[in-house]
């Protein structure tokens, strides 16, 4: 159907004011709007002890400055590139185990 051949009553000549339902246009409020408003309820949030501890840890980390490890990192990079870096498997296993235990404590 072509848009210029709409059925009678659907063209631009139909005034919008003939609608039997009142429409709120712009900032006009409905007459009963004040009666139907509901006061907002107070929401609350409770954090678990673990979440509180995590928040404290994050704040502590944000307030501390990072140590300067650039010299140590440069020495490690040099040792790895030269092939002279040796992994101490016992120390690595102990560090991994310690890290796991620290995670369980959180």
Buried (B, 14 or more C-beta within 10 A) or exposed (E): EEEEEEEEEEEEEEEEEEEEEEEEEEEEEEEEEEEEEEEEEEEEEEEEEEEEEEEEEEEEEEEEEEEEEEEEEEEEEEEEEEEEEEEEEEEEEEEEEEEEEEEEEE
